[in-house]
């Protein structure tokens, strides 16, 4: 009798020790879609199934929203620009367009999905980079105006008023896809996961041990993977826009991919990187572009006006600023020692 | 409840088991931090795994595809050394040294990385 008891005590002790060594390492999947790398890290029984569902959904969204390949919904809309016809579109696309118009208004046009004609002129997302002349840009700028993108939600239709207008969802498509991925995870009963869509991070819950996901903020002047600091998040998204992601240097001038619709040229706002922390990645995507174009002062004012949204700004003189919700949350780790974290107030 | 002898026995066995677990755990974690495995993959498929610790002389590995990447492997490090892709981002990334470091050639859908994750972070936003 006593021996059994002794044995039980020891057995339970061993069990307690082994239980923590037997943890789930998580399921990893990497794919190429939307012109970038998609990485998924998922915990739980349905991890593989969910990851496959996510990637096939992302590929469908890519087809629907791209203007770099034929087919899809946005190309249908663009093809009918100026024809006076309403184009019937998937309700999902209508939702993204409505969001885009909303952020266009909030940012006073700094984020504008009708930027397409300018994007095409610069050849930014293809291998055909060129520097358009000022008169060409002046002409194309006239087509960039959100008031000529009309939505008829009841009939799930949209219309571009002026001939030659082009909607480019490049600044919002990955953000929306991240939110959709999260819905798929939740539907599959997953409570702990993250997905990175080319550096747009969306998290589900926390890490399996309950701690926050530690998201590194890319050092905009160092190779990929080198980070300036860390933001711990649970169930939120971090989206970064920077002048280092896609750019060409010609005669010492850096031509990056974030266009200012007011000039028709790559934005020069004094910022080299902006990261948005938000509940929805679609918001983070649009706002990271918007604030990058607006610059530190206006960008910060915009973010502070939006509840539940925060930002990290990196300026060209290598200073880092954060909005009120990230004070004491963002941690500087900069190994390069080149950046200064400005903590005011 | 227990006799004195039993208690001493339990205590002794508990100490021995705990010590054994402690030792194996330290060995395991120590091993993983020293271990440096590099993975070369293309179109999401792993084409080669290399233990960077065991590399004795520099070696070049060619990844064919839409473009041609040359990966240089040396002891403890790996990089894209040459590529005929248009943006050269892969080459500019430079040497990968520690767990979690990754370099990608998007045009050729090629990735090199050092397995494991960086010490303090789970993922980088860029």
Boltz contact constraints between the chains, C-beta under 6 A:
constraints:
  - contact:
      token1: [A, 6]
      token2: [B, 6]
      max_distance: 6.0
  - contact:
      token1: [A, 6]
      token2: [B, 10]
      max_distance: 6.0
  - contact:
      token1: [A, 10]
      token2: [B, 13]
      max_distance: 6.0
  - contact:
      token1: [A, 13]
      token2: [B, 14]
      max_distance: 6.0
  - contact:
      token1: [A, 17]
      token2: [B, 21]
      max_distance: 6.0
  - contact:
      token1: [A, 30]
      token2: [B, 44]
      max_distance: 6.0
  - contact:
      token1: [A, 31]
      token2: [B, 44]
      max_distance: 6.0
  - contact:
      token1: [A, 32]
      token2: [B, 109]
      max_distance: 6.0
  - contact:
      token1: [A, 37]
      token2: [B, 104]
      max_distance: 6.0
  - contact:
      token1: [A, 127]
      token2: [B, 86]
      max_distance: 6.0
  - contact:
      token1: [A, 194]
      token2: [B, 123]
      max_distance: 6.0
  - contact:
      token1: [A, 196]
      token2: [B, 123]
      max_distance: 6.0
  - contact:
      token1: [A, 199]
      token2: [B, 125]
      max_distance: 6.0
  - contact:
      token1: [A, 199]
      token2: [B, 126]
      max_distance: 6.0
  - contact:
      token1: [A, 201]
      token2: [B, 123]
      max_distance: 6.0
  - contact:
      token1: [A, 201]
      token2: [B, 125]
      max_distance: 6.0
  - contact:
      token1: [A, 213]
      token2: [B, 122]
      max_distance: 6.0
  - contact:
      token1: [A, 214]
      token2: [B, 121]
      max_distance: 6.0
  - contact:
      token1: [A, 214]
      token2: [B, 122]
      max_distance: 6.0
  - contact:
      token1: [A, 215]
      token2: [B, 123]
      max_distance: 6.0
  - contact:
      token1: [A, 215]
      token2: [B, 125]
      max_distance: 6.0
  - contact:
      token1: [A, 216]
      token2: [B, 121]
      max_distance: 6.0
  - contact:
      token1: [A, 216]
      token2: [B, 124]
      max_distance: 6.0
  - contact:
      token1: [A, 217]
      token2: [B, 125]
      max_distance: 6.0
  - contact:
      token1: [A, 218]
      token2: [B, 124]
      max_distance: 6.0
  - contact:
      token1: [A, 218]
      token2: [B, 126]
      max_distance: 6.0
  - contact:
      token1: [A, 223]
      token2: [B, 93]
      max_distance: 6.0
  - contact:
      token1: [A, 223]
      token2: [B, 94]
      max_distance: 6.0
  - contact:
      token1: [A, 224]
      token2: [B, 93]
      max_distance: 6.0
  - contact:
      token1: [A, 225]
      token2: [B, 101]
      max_distance: 6.0
  - contact:
      token1: [A, 225]
      token2: [B, 102]
      max_distance: 6.0
  - contact:
      token1: [A, 225]
      token2: [B, 124]
      max_distance: 6.0
  - contact:
      token1: [A, 227]
      token2: [B, 124]
      max_distance: 6.0
  - contact:
      token1: [A, 230]
      token2: [B, 121]
      max_distance: 6.0
  - contact:
      token1: [A, 238]
      token2: [B, 125]
      max_distance: 6.0
  - contact:
      token1: [A, 240]
      token2: [B, 125]
      max_distance: 6.0
  - contact:
      token1: [A, 240]
      token2: [B, 126]
      max_distance: 6.0
  - contact:
      token1: [A, 275]
      token2: [B, 125]
      max_distance: 6.0
